[in-house]
Structures are given as structure tokens and as C-alpha cells.
Amino acid sequence: MTITRRGLVALPALSLLPGVARAQDGWPDRPVRFIVPFPGGSSPDLTGRVAAEHLAKALGHPVVVDNRAGAGGNIGTDAIAKATDGHTIGLSINGPLTTAPALYPDLPYDPVKDLIPVSLLARGPQFLVVNNDLPATDLTSFLAYLRANPGKVAFGSVGSGSGGHLGMLDLLARTNSPEMLHVAYRGFPAATLDLVAGRIQAMMVTTAAVLPQVQAGQIRALAVTSAARFAPTPTVLTLAEQGLANAESYGWQTMVVPASTPPERVARLATATQQGLRDPAARQRLEGAGFEVMATTPAEAAAFLAEETARWGGMIRRLNIRLDG
């Protein structure tokens, strides 16, 4: 099955293999560390904990979540890549896996050489959200406000080079809008708190990270980046509906392991993950948070990451984006 950015298949009907709990080599023989490169309470943390819970059942040993936040996920992803204990797996997202190499010449890990993708876990579109005090109700009025207040509007993200940061830069470039002030945070919870409080005025952020605040009316969603409207917020228009074509994008999360992981363990982890994501309770938790649940083979995940790298790397080169390491 070929996977493309516009045609990811949710929960493909892959055969379930018996005996995934233990391999003949006895692995794992102790607790497994699951690194999540964002803080507790973030949307990647939720996905990681759902995956860890089901992996623990499948592998027969505890799977302990280890939150390693910072640098838009690069710190935790580097820790996964450099793990040598044979019992470390992890979760990572768009930035550290597909855009960081183009942004950071001295990145301490190589996503292609140092990591193996196991399975895509979940994805969700992004919202363009603003503080309630900002006088904008749709994309047009938001862009008009930016042009009337050049350099005075601040937006947040979980780090330079993150999906939200690049998504906002892409939006500004596509609409010939003035620059905004960028404020980087260690995780989504802190950024969201500041958006609600008005310390920043806008974010381009994965729907799962701010869905409760949008639904509660604490912040205002002006647009969604999916191809169709987002089911939990059916009145929020897509970017395409507001005149911005070919701007579809998603934030996604995937399980990865160090490149030294034996192929049979990668396959076993992938099968266990696919089984876990079919569990109705797991799906309910993730879908309730605004995610589309995914499950893929390692090869499908690798092909998808290569496509995303080409897409966003091209955007970075086109806009000549440069970041300090």
C-alpha cells in the first residue's frame, strides 16, 4: 500500500501475528523506556502514553514514558537516536524527523541514518487560533489586522522549526503578509496558557493540542488546515474554503527506534502497535482528543517521512529559512 500526504489510510487491515509478546531471543527482559520529546500533558504525551499502555500488555514488561522536552522535540529525538541499551523506543513528530535536517546544519542526529520508523500513530490538522481579544473572525480579517499592525502581533510554537512555526511562516509567505513576532515554548500546554491569557496573540497548532480551549470558547479558531472541515468543529472553515489553495497540512506522530534495533524487534513492535491502536478504548481516547488514529508498517512510515521531508525541506529552501542551532 502506497501512502501519500493526501491519502494516508487509517488503521489498515494488516494481519495480526500471534506471539508478539515475546521473541525467541527473550526480548524484552526488563522494562522498556519510551521517550516522548515533549512535556507531560502535551498531545504527543497523550499519544505516547496510549501506545505505551498497549505495548506493555503485548511485550509483557512495563513500558515507562520518559518525557524529554526541549528544542521543538530535537532533544528527546536525539536521546532516542543515541540510546544503546536495547530497551529504548520513542515517539517523534514532524519537526525533528523531517525539517530539522534542513534547518540545523549541526543537528546531532540524522533522522534517516540513526532512526527506524516503526509505525505512524496519529495525525491531526492544525488550527489557526487567536486570542479572543484579537479583532479577527476569519482568515481575511486576521491578515488585515497583521497588515495594519506590522511586527506587533506575536505567535507561539513549540520551537523554531516545529510544525506550527513553519506552518505560520508558510501562511505569511503565501499571503504576502508582514512578519510576526515568534515566541518559542517548551511544550503546547505553556503556549496555550499564554494564548488564552493574551501574552501571545496567535498560533498555528495541532487541533488536538487546543481543541478543549476552542470548544470552551477560550480561544478562537479562524481556520483548519485539513482538506475537509474538522468534524469536532464543523463551523471552522478550511484554508481552501477561505481562498488559500494547496495549503493542506497535518501534524503527525510516529514511533521510532534506534537504528541498531534488530529488524525482528521492529516488526514485533509494529505489529503490537497496530493491535493496540485497534483497541476501541485507545481509539476513543485519541479520537476524542482530535486525532485521526493511524497504523502502518515500518516501510509505509518510512515512505511517508521521506515525502514529508521533501515537501517541507523544499519550503524551507524556497523561503530561505535559517535558524540558529
FENRAWO-V601328 format. One record per run of one state. SS is the DSSP state (~ for helix, > for strand, _ for the rest). FROM is the first residue (numbers start at 1). LEN is the number of residues. If there is no record, write none. Layout:
BEGIN
SS,FROM,LEN
SS,FROM,LEN
END
This chain:
BEGIN
_,1,31
>,32,5
_,37,6
~,43,17
_,60,3
>,63,5
_,68,3
~,71,12
_,83,5
>,88,6
~,94,10
_,104,7
~,111,4
>,115,17
_,132,7
~,139,10
_,149,5
>,154,4
_,158,5
~,163,12
_,175,6
>,181,4
_,185,3
~,188,10
_,198,4
>,202,5
~,207,9
_,216,3
>,219,6
_,225,6
~,231,3
_,234,4
>,238,1
_,239,1
~,240,3
_,243,7
>,250,9
_,259,4
~,263,16
_,279,1
~,280,9
_,289,3
>,292,2
_,294,4
~,298,22
_,320,6
END
